[in-house]
Amino acid sequence: MSSFELIQDVKDLLAEAINLAGSITSEKIYVIKETVTGGGPLGGGTVSSPATLLPNATFKSYDAKLFGGTMLAGDRVLVSDNTTVINQGDTIQEGVVKYIVINIDIKAPTSDVLAYISQVRLK
């Protein structure tokens, strides 16, 4: 099985899980990446925070023992496909609730990323 086929399987399975567990009124999940343009070494510049929809992303339950004691009350685990890169420090928004990405487990048995599993914390 090729990487492309595995990536497509991950996307299809996440989409199926969302369709089974969600509804048309379910809140969408977005990643917000903050970028600063201009400015200098002393600061300034213009901050932009575009929100990108994560169509194949879902929150899942977790076992706190697997995270080496880094999970706190209110933390969640987000599983998303490889369409949008998730980085530590990114903001995840579901409805009006915002989370910050604390830790990321990149599932990439080769150089091709299959999925991102992100530990997020209320912002």
Residue pairs with C-beta under 8 A, 6 or more apart in sequence:
3 110
3 112
3 114
4 112
6 112
6 114
7 81
7 82
7 112
7 114
10 56
10 81
10 82
10 114
10 115
11 56
11 81
11 83
14 56
14 57
14 58
14 79
14 80
14 81
14 115
15 55
15 56
17 58
18 26
18 56
18 58
21 58
22 58
27 94
27 95
28 53
28 54
28 94
29 53
29 54
29 57
29 58
29 59
29 78
29 80
29 92
29 93
29 94
30 51
30 52
30 53
30 54
30 92
30 93
30 94
31 51
31 52
31 54
31 84
31 86
31 90
31 91
31 92
31 93
32 49
32 50
32 51
32 52
32 90
32 91
32 92
32 93
32 98
33 49
33 50
33 52
33 87
33 90
33 91
34 47
34 48
34 49
34 91
35 47
35 48
35 49
36 45
36 46
36 47
37 45
37 46
37 48
38 44
38 45
38 46
39 45
39 46
49 91
51 93
52 84
54 80
54 83
54 84
54 92
55 83
56 80
56 81
56 83
57 78
57 79
57 80
57 81
58 78
58 79
58 80
59 76
59 77
59 78
59 79
59 94
60 77
60 78
60 79
61 77
62 71
62 76
62 77
64 71
67 103
67 119
70 102
70 103
70 119
71 119
72 121
74 121
74 122
75 102
75 119
75 120
75 121
75 122
76 99
76 119
76 120
77 117
77 118
77 119
77 120
78 86
78 92
78 99
78 116
78 117
78 118
78 120
79 115
79 116
79 117
79 118
80 86
80 115
80 116
80 118
81 114
81 115
81 116
82 112
82 113
82 114
82 115
82 116
85 113
85 116
86 101
86 104
86 116
86 118
87 101
87 104
88 101
88 102
88 103
88 104
89 100
89 101
90 100
90 101
91 98
91 99
91 100
91 101
91 123
92 98
92 99
92 100
92 101
92 118
92 120
93 99
97 122
98 122
98 123
99 120
99 121
99 122
99 123
100 120
100 121
100 123
101 118
101 119
101 120
102 118
102 119
102 120
102 121
103 118
103 119
104 116
104 117
104 118
104 119
105 116
105 117
105 118
106 113
106 116
106 117
107 113
107 114
107 115
107 116
107 117
108 114
